Every structure is written in C-alpha cells, then in structure tokens.
Amino acid sequence: MNYLTLRNTTYGFVSNYKHNPEMRASFNKLTKSTYGFDFEFWYEAGYWGENYIPYALLHKDKMVSNVSISKMEFLIENEKKTAIQIGTVMTDKDYRHRGLNKYLMERVLSDWKERVDFIYLFANDTVLDFYPKFNFKRVNEYAYSKSIEPIRPSSPSRKLNLDKEFDRDLLLRTITDSVPVAKVSMRNNTGLIMFYCLSFMKNIIYYLEDLNAVVIADREGNSLHIKDVFSKEQVDLNQLIQLMCDKTIDRVALGFAPLDETGFEKNLLDTDDVLFVFKEQSDYFKNKHWRFPVLSHA
C-alpha cells in the first residue's frame, strides 16, 4: 500500500486487491451502500478475472473511494479495438467533496490513456457535469427496434437454469468465441457477461435449439427486449425474433446495434446511462449510429 496526503488527510492507495479478503469486503460494503449490490458472488463464482481492476483510497483501513477500470476488447465494424471502461465510481458519503474521486480518475487516465484505443464510461444524470472536467465528451448512442406481426413460434425457446451444471456449461460454451451480431461487439470477456447472467439477468436467458443460440431477453407488456445473442454460427436475427416471440408480442427492441439494420427503426437512445468518451479519442465515434451492447456495461 502506498500513502498520500489530500487536503491534510492521509490515505492509503491500493489497486487490484481482489484476492485480499479484508480489502474486498470493504470494497463490497462501499459498493452495497452506493449501488445496492456487491461483487462477492462474482468473485466466489470465479468470474472476477484480470480485466476488472479497482483503484481505491482507504482511510484508517476503511475503503472510502473507488474508481474501477475494465479492460475491453471490441470488434467494431471489423476493426479490432482495445479500450478501458471506467466504472464503479463511488465515494463514502462522509468523505465526499474532498477530491478523492478526482485523484483516482487522474491516476487511471495517467495509467491508461496511452495504452488503449479509447477510454469511455457511462454516467447517470446526477454526474453529467463531472466527467467533462476530465476531458470526456458526451457521445450519442442509437436504439434499434421494429414492429412485428404477432406470431406463434414454431420452435419454442427453453429457459436456462444456471443452477444446473448442464445449462451453465451450455451457456459458457456458447459465449466462448461466439459470432458477432452487433456493429459494436465485445470480445473475450466471459467474466463480464457472467456477471449479468448470474445476477440481474439470471432469469431471462433462453436457448433456441433450432439456431443453437443463447438469447438474453425480457418482455415489457407487448414488447420483447433482446439484450444480446450468442451463437457459434451467424444467426439470422429476423428468424431468431420469430422464434422468440409469441402471438402477444408486437414490438422488438435490441440492446445493441445490429450488423444488418434493414427493417429496424433507428432513434437516438434515451437512457439513464449516458456515454462519455475521452475527448482526444471521441472523433472515432462522430456521426456513427452505434450502441455499446447492454451486457458490455461495466
């Protein structure tokens, strides 16, 4: 641990401490109080790998501020890109407005800005004025959806139960080296996908035997929201939609920008998670109609 003084208070700086039980517990406590969940299940399941690296400040052995980075690989319209996504930005309520997140953000940027193609993050509307101070620029994303005729599927999907080893192995095999379905496709990040599949999206994972594909999707009223699709072979998205929808579904929305957008409506994405890209690298995203897949948000 290294020590530094900020505004007359001494803090300990630590990074990549996931295998330290005391530090991990303190990190999880801060995460729970800030976001309402923690990462212990992810660690215990063995999916907190080398891509997720937290940077933190401690005061008297208590974690009081954190900024994490996720190392990302993307295939963006056939171009391989490396990136750093910043997330889990948080400070204990008793330690706010002391410049702790500022110190950690500057340290992260110093460590990574010359090592990847771009740095980005997602911010909610309470901190939209915070990230431009660090040279981040807001970038538009686009939502893809379509109306469909209510149909009855010819081959119903099967919901996967990840408490069963067979289904869990099926999911893992399908995720690994899956073929891209999106213009912006996350690659080689099973750990992040499994974070979602073991928590928030555990009950919305389906297998389509006819296509040998895993689909993560939930419904809201008469709409089906397809978060992502994983398959070893190229999937016809329209055929997949027909197999996933029953006669009560009349609209489908995607959590990604499809490789073939024919037949889909494209609109500016209206979401609580606003995309920011480091300004020096933001021209790459100018005038594009892309969206980072929902499951790539860290």
C-alpha positions as CSV (number, residue, x, y, z in Angstrom):
1,M,0.0,0.0,0.0
2,N,1.2,3.5,-0.9
3,Y,0.3,6.6,1.2
4,L,-0.6,10.1,0.1
5,T,-2.0,13.2,1.6
6,L,-5.0,15.0,0.3
7,R,-6.3,18.2,2.0
8,N,-4.3,17.4,5.2
9,T,-5.6,13.8,5.5
10,T,-3.5,10.7,4.8
11,Y,-5.0,7.9,2.7
12,G,-3.7,4.6,1.6
13,F,-3.8,3.8,-2.1
14,V,-4.4,0.2,-3.3
15,S,-5.2,-1.4,-6.7
16,N,-6.1,-4.8,-8.0
17,Y,-6.7,-6.1,-4.5
18,K,-9.4,-8.7,-5.3
19,H,-7.6,-11.6,-3.5
20,N,-7.3,-9.7,-0.3
21,P,-10.3,-10.7,1.8
22,E,-10.3,-7.6,4.1
23,M,-10.0,-5.1,1.2
24,R,-12.5,-6.9,-0.9
25,A,-15.0,-7.0,2.0
26,S,-14.5,-3.2,2.4
27,F,-15.0,-2.6,-1.3
28,N,-18.1,-4.7,-1.3
29,K,-19.5,-2.8,1.7
30,L,-19.0,0.5,-0.1
31,T,-20.5,-0.9,-3.3
32,K,-23.5,-2.2,-1.5
33,S,-24.2,1.1,0.2
34,T,-23.7,3.1,-3.1
35,Y,-25.3,0.8,-5.7
36,G,-27.3,-1.7,-3.7
37,F,-25.3,-4.8,-4.8
38,D,-21.8,-6.2,-4.3
39,F,-19.3,-8.3,-6.3
40,E,-18.7,-11.2,-3.8
41,F,-20.9,-13.7,-5.8
42,W,-18.9,-12.8,-8.9
43,Y,-15.6,-13.4,-7.1
44,E,-16.8,-16.6,-5.5
45,A,-18.0,-18.0,-8.8
46,G,-14.6,-17.4,-10.3
47,Y,-15.5,-14.8,-12.9
48,W,-13.8,-11.7,-11.5
49,G,-10.8,-12.1,-13.8
50,E,-7.9,-9.9,-14.8
51,N,-10.0,-7.5,-16.8
52,Y,-11.6,-5.7,-13.8
53,I,-9.2,-3.6,-11.8
54,P,-10.3,-1.4,-8.9
55,Y,-8.3,1.6,-7.8
56,A,-9.2,2.7,-4.2
57,L,-8.3,5.0,-1.3
58,L,-8.5,3.9,2.3
59,H,-8.7,5.9,5.5
60,K,-8.0,4.0,8.7
61,D,-8.3,0.7,6.9
62,K,-11.8,1.6,5.6
63,M,-12.3,1.9,1.8
64,V,-13.7,5.4,1.2
65,S,-13.4,6.0,-2.5
66,N,-13.0,3.8,-5.6
67,V,-12.7,4.1,-9.4
68,S,-12.5,0.8,-11.3
69,I,-11.4,0.0,-14.9
70,S,-12.5,-2.8,-17.1
71,K,-10.1,-3.8,-19.9
72,M,-12.2,-4.3,-23.0
73,E,-11.8,-5.7,-26.5
74,F,-14.2,-4.8,-29.3
75,L,-14.8,-5.7,-32.9
76,I,-16.2,-2.5,-34.3
77,E,-17.4,-2.9,-37.9
78,N,-14.5,-5.4,-38.5
79,E,-11.9,-3.2,-36.7
80,K,-10.3,-4.6,-33.6
81,K,-10.1,-2.0,-30.8
82,T,-8.9,-2.0,-27.3
83,A,-10.5,0.1,-24.6
84,I,-10.8,0.9,-21.0
85,Q,-14.2,1.4,-19.5
86,I,-14.4,3.3,-16.2
87,G,-17.0,2.3,-13.7
88,T,-17.9,1.7,-10.0
89,V,-17.1,5.3,-9.3
90,M,-18.0,5.9,-5.7
91,T,-17.1,7.7,-2.5
92,D,-18.4,7.1,1.0
93,K,-20.9,9.8,1.9
94,D,-18.8,11.0,4.8
95,Y,-15.8,11.6,2.5
96,R,-17.3,13.3,-0.5
97,H,-16.2,16.7,-1.8
98,R,-12.6,16.1,-0.8
99,G,-11.2,15.4,-4.2
100,L,-10.8,11.6,-3.7
101,N,-12.5,10.6,-7.0
102,K,-10.6,13.3,-8.7
103,Y,-7.3,11.8,-7.6
104,L,-8.3,8.3,-8.7
105,M,-9.7,9.5,-12.1
106,E,-6.5,11.3,-12.8
107,R,-4.4,8.3,-11.8
108,V,-6.5,6.0,-14.0
109,L,-6.2,8.3,-17.0
110,S,-2.4,8.7,-16.5
111,D,-2.0,4.9,-16.4
112,W,-4.1,4.0,-19.4
113,K,-4.7,6.8,-21.9
114,E,-1.6,5.9,-24.0
115,R,-2.2,2.2,-23.9
116,V,-5.6,1.7,-25.5
117,D,-7.6,3.0,-28.5
118,F,-10.1,4.8,-26.4
119,I,-11.4,5.3,-22.8
120,Y,-15.1,5.6,-22.1
121,L,-17.7,5.4,-19.4
122,F,-21.4,5.6,-18.7
123,A,-22.8,8.3,-16.4
124,N,-26.3,8.9,-14.9
125,D,-27.9,12.3,-14.9
126,T,-26.6,13.3,-11.5
127,V,-22.9,13.4,-12.7
128,L,-23.2,14.7,-16.2
129,D,-21.1,17.8,-15.3
130,F,-18.4,15.8,-13.5
131,Y,-16.8,13.9,-16.3
132,P,-16.2,16.8,-18.8
133,K,-13.8,18.1,-16.1
134,F,-11.6,15.2,-17.0
135,N,-11.7,15.8,-20.8
136,F,-14.6,13.4,-21.5
137,K,-17.1,14.3,-24.3
138,R,-20.7,13.1,-24.5
139,V,-21.4,10.8,-27.4
140,N,-24.8,9.8,-28.8
141,E,-25.9,6.2,-29.0
142,Y,-28.8,4.8,-31.0
143,A,-31.6,2.4,-30.3
144,Y,-32.9,-0.2,-32.8
145,S,-36.4,-1.6,-32.7
146,K,-39.1,-2.8,-35.0
147,S,-42.8,-3.6,-35.1
148,I,-43.8,-7.2,-35.9
149,E,-46.9,-9.1,-36.7
150,P,-48.0,-11.2,-33.7
151,I,-47.0,-14.8,-34.4
152,R,-46.8,-18.2,-32.7
153,P,-43.3,-19.6,-32.6
154,S,-42.7,-22.9,-34.5
155,S,-39.9,-23.9,-32.1
156,P,-40.3,-22.5,-28.6
157,S,-37.2,-21.4,-26.6
158,R,-36.1,-23.1,-23.4
159,K,-35.2,-21.0,-20.4
160,L,-31.8,-21.9,-19.0
161,N,-31.4,-22.6,-15.3
162,L,-27.8,-21.7,-14.3
163,D,-28.1,-23.5,-11.0
164,K,-27.9,-26.7,-13.2
165,E,-24.4,-27.6,-14.4
166,F,-25.6,-28.7,-17.9
167,D,-27.3,-25.3,-18.6
168,R,-24.4,-23.3,-17.2
169,D,-21.9,-25.3,-19.3
170,L,-24.1,-24.8,-22.4
171,L,-24.1,-21.0,-21.8
172,L,-20.4,-20.9,-21.3
173,R,-19.7,-22.9,-24.5
174,T,-22.0,-20.7,-26.5
175,I,-20.5,-17.5,-25.2
176,T,-16.9,-18.5,-25.9
177,D,-15.9,-17.4,-29.4
178,S,-19.5,-16.5,-30.4
179,V,-20.0,-14.9,-33.8
180,P,-20.7,-11.1,-33.6
181,V,-24.3,-10.0,-34.2
182,A,-23.6,-6.3,-33.5
183,K,-21.7,-3.5,-35.1
184,V,-20.0,-2.9,-31.8
185,S,-19.2,-6.4,-30.5
186,M,-17.5,-7.1,-27.2
187,R,-14.9,-9.9,-27.4
188,N,-13.1,-12.2,-24.9
189,N,-15.0,-11.0,-21.9
190,T,-16.9,-14.0,-20.5
191,G,-16.4,-12.7,-17.0
192,L,-18.5,-9.6,-17.6
193,I,-21.2,-11.5,-19.4
194,M,-21.4,-13.9,-16.5
195,F,-21.7,-11.1,-14.0
196,Y,-25.0,-10.3,-15.6
197,C,-26.0,-13.9,-16.2
198,L,-25.5,-14.7,-12.5
199,S,-27.3,-11.7,-11.2
200,F,-29.6,-9.2,-12.9
201,M,-30.3,-11.3,-16.0
202,K,-30.3,-14.8,-14.4
203,N,-34.0,-15.4,-15.2
204,I,-34.1,-14.2,-18.8
205,I,-31.6,-16.5,-20.5
206,Y,-33.1,-18.7,-23.3
207,Y,-31.7,-21.4,-25.6
208,L,-33.0,-21.8,-29.1
209,E,-32.1,-25.3,-30.3
210,D,-33.0,-24.7,-33.9
211,L,-30.4,-22.0,-34.1
212,N,-28.0,-23.3,-31.4
213,A,-28.2,-19.8,-29.9
214,V,-28.5,-18.3,-26.5
215,V,-30.7,-15.2,-26.2
216,I,-30.9,-12.9,-23.3
217,A,-34.3,-11.2,-23.4
218,D,-37.2,-10.0,-21.3
219,R,-40.6,-8.7,-22.1
220,E,-42.4,-5.5,-21.0
221,G,-46.0,-5.5,-21.9
222,N,-46.3,-6.4,-25.6
223,S,-42.6,-5.7,-26.3
224,L,-39.6,-8.0,-26.3
225,H,-36.3,-6.6,-25.3
226,I,-33.4,-8.6,-26.7
227,K,-30.3,-7.7,-24.7
228,D,-27.9,-9.9,-26.6
229,V,-27.5,-13.0,-28.7
230,F,-24.7,-15.6,-28.6
231,S,-24.1,-18.3,-31.2
232,K,-21.1,-20.1,-32.8
233,E,-22.6,-19.6,-36.2
234,Q,-24.1,-16.5,-37.9
235,V,-27.7,-16.0,-36.9
236,D,-30.5,-14.6,-38.9
237,L,-31.8,-12.0,-36.5
238,N,-35.3,-11.9,-38.1
239,Q,-35.6,-15.7,-37.8
240,L,-34.5,-15.5,-34.2
241,I,-37.1,-12.9,-33.5
242,Q,-39.8,-15.1,-35.0
243,L,-38.7,-18.0,-32.8
244,M,-38.6,-15.8,-29.6
245,C,-41.9,-14.0,-30.0
246,D,-45.4,-15.4,-29.3
247,K,-48.7,-14.0,-30.5
248,T,-48.8,-11.4,-27.8
249,I,-45.6,-9.6,-28.9
250,D,-45.9,-6.9,-31.4
251,R,-42.6,-5.0,-31.0
252,V,-39.0,-5.9,-30.5
253,A,-36.2,-3.7,-29.2
254,L,-32.5,-4.5,-29.3
255,G,-29.8,-3.9,-26.7
256,F,-27.2,-3.5,-29.5
257,A,-26.8,-2.1,-33.0
258,P,-27.3,-5.0,-35.4
259,L,-24.9,-5.8,-38.2
260,D,-27.8,-5.6,-40.6
261,E,-30.2,-2.9,-39.6
262,T,-32.6,-3.5,-42.5
263,G,-36.2,-3.3,-41.3
264,F,-35.3,-1.7,-37.9
265,E,-36.2,1.8,-36.8
266,K,-33.2,3.8,-35.6
267,N,-33.7,6.5,-32.9
268,L,-31.5,8.5,-30.6
269,L,-31.1,6.4,-27.4
270,D,-32.9,7.9,-24.4
271,T,-31.4,6.2,-21.4
272,D,-30.2,6.9,-17.8
273,D,-26.7,5.8,-18.8
274,V,-25.1,8.5,-20.9
275,L,-22.0,7.6,-22.9
276,F,-18.8,9.6,-22.5
277,V,-15.6,9.1,-24.4
278,F,-12.2,10.6,-23.7
279,K,-12.2,13.7,-25.9
280,E,-9.0,13.1,-27.7
281,Q,-10.4,9.8,-28.9
282,S,-14.1,10.8,-29.5
283,D,-13.8,11.6,-33.2
284,Y,-13.9,7.9,-33.9
285,F,-17.5,7.9,-32.8
286,K,-18.5,11.1,-34.6
287,N,-21.6,10.7,-36.8
288,K,-21.8,7.0,-36.2
289,H,-25.1,5.2,-35.2
290,W,-23.6,2.7,-32.8
291,R,-24.6,1.4,-29.4
292,F,-22.4,-0.4,-26.9
293,P,-24.2,-3.7,-26.1
294,V,-26.1,-3.7,-22.8
295,L,-24.0,-6.6,-21.5
296,S,-20.8,-4.7,-22.1
297,H,-21.6,-2.0,-19.5
298,A,-19.3,-2.5,-16.6
